[in-house]
Amino acid sequence: MAGKEHQDSDAGEAGIPAISVRGLTKVYQTARGTVAALRGIDLEVPGGEFFGLLGPNGAGKSTTIGVLTTLVKSTAGQVKVWGRDVSTDPIGVRRRIGVTTQGPNFDRYLTVAENLEFRGRYCGMPGRVARARAVQLLEEFDLADRRNAHVHQLSGGQAKRLMIARALVQRPSVLFLDEPTAGIDPQTRLHLWDVLRKLHADGLTILLTTHYLQEAEDLCERIAVIDHGQVLACGTLSELTADLGAETITTVSYDGEPPPRLRDLAARDGIARVELTDRQAHIFARDAAGVLGAVVDVSTQAAVAIRDVSTLRPSLESVFLALTGRDYRE
Amino acid sequence: MTAITMTALGTDTDTDAGARWRAFAAMVVRDIRVIKRDSLTLVIRSVVQPLIFVFVFAYVMPNIGQSAQAGPYASAYATILVPGTVGSTMLLTGVISVMQPLLMELTYTREIEDRLLAPLPAWAIAVEKILAGAIQSLLAGLIVFPISLVVHAHGFAPSIHVYNWPLLIGVAITGALFGASIGMLFGTIIDARRSPGLLAVGLLPLTMLGCVYYPWVALTPIHWLKIVTLFNPMVYLAEGLRASLTPEVPHLPVWAVLSCLAGGSLAAGGLAVRLFLRKVVL
């Protein structure tokens, strides 16, 4: 396996990040006025990294990936892929990236194999080379027996695999995946994760957007948490959770609103923060000991019944909660 | 899944300009492959409507003595009909072959993204679509021409002869481009959910009032209509074909035909490319 070969010469230059985003802003003009989808995004992804953009639906992930892949025009900011500016050199960028968008936007008039063949031809391969590349990718992505099928005959998992195969036709040095596993069954998702891990092990730089916490935790080396068009935090999973200053997160569920006086617990030694949401209290503590007793005391005083209690290690979910004060809903 | 190999098959040495041309050529190849595969659809779509019109006007009417041109003039009528039929088929094919897929690609399937990721500017994608539509339009003309020559009442054969090859080729190419450009324009303007309505509301008057079944000069008794039809692109293609196939039938001057077909292509095509860019570059 020759992983480095899909990075072209400029990819290896020291100091040039694979992806660099500075102050990216996107404002859409709609009938009801202007909508700011991105409000100053900054990101830097070094070559070879598996990077995740995590956020709830509508956070601005797809718009960010749209600008990076030249499909969406930015309102302001500088966006570069391997040092090439997406607004001044979109063709240079397109020749170095592979993209899967959210929906299956295949060529409906062509077969599975032809969809790969023509991606290769659009990217400058002679017909014979493009057909050989298509055959090779169909084998690698377990689609060889569907080569003459029409794209609408593929199952959800097959379609996702074909999208990734199509993105790899021209041997990109950066792969952009917009919600690659949205809407598919858990088993197919695990299979796709294996595919992506293998691609990353080969040296491919991957930027993936996802609204699945688990996906970001399991696959990505670094994660940017994004909400309302802004990057709230960026780092490795352990960096992000370390910033919480807590070893455990105790979640207490109530039938109604949690007692507001729970907030006072944050002043106690060993408790880093307290977040109250609709029907839950989340207590971020260095040590779970003593937290439960205090919670029970406050709840009893407020005459509120506790429905359920759980204590977990910090995760991306708790990072999101701490950053936004909201529960993360997938 | 076996190993995902990434070994390069060729070296990436060509320039961006070379890449643009190859992407453009590849899209033409793609469209030709799809046209070939759907050739039966193209034939049916090109033939059925004109065939029925030619059948009714050039066969049924003369035989039942209902046509205004029955009797000794029936043959002349068939002669008028042939260029009109070929022209209307070409224009409608140009419009529909670009408009129909585009409406889907821009909305429901977002298939256009597949093309937008190719290494060429978005305007070139629009130009390629117009070019592919023009190719289909020309093919439709080639299919329908011999049929319209053959279908007529006994003894009322149309008198058709190519008097001016360069003019015929010029009219056919500019007319095909005009139709495809209009298709691109409709494809970018229309709301995809309303397109069936447009076919009925827009395309029927285009044909019926496009000097397909009568030469433009024949409208002299209805002066206002004679002026209004000058805004119908169909008129120029039908009259242009008359000028090259049946010059003895009175027709619009050649300079007017060619400048309107070429100018119309540029105007409709230019506007369509602009609207296309507005739709695809988000």
Interface residues (C-beta under 8 A of the other chain):
Chain A: M1 A2 G3 E5 H6 D8 Y28 G66 T69 T70 L71 V72 K73 P90 I91 G92 R94 R95 V99 T101 G103 N105 F106 D107 R108 Y109 L110 E114 F118 R119 R121 Y122 C123 G124 M125 G127 V129 A132 R133 Q136 E139 E140 F141 D142 L168 R171 H191 D194 V195 K198 L199 D202 L204
Chain B: M1 T2 A3 I4 T5 M6 T7 A8 L9 G10 D12 D14 D16 G18 A19 R20 R22 A23 A26 M27 V29 R30 R33 V34 R37 D38 P101 M104 T109 R110 E111 I112 E113 D114 R115 L116 L117 A118 P119 L120 P121 V281 L282
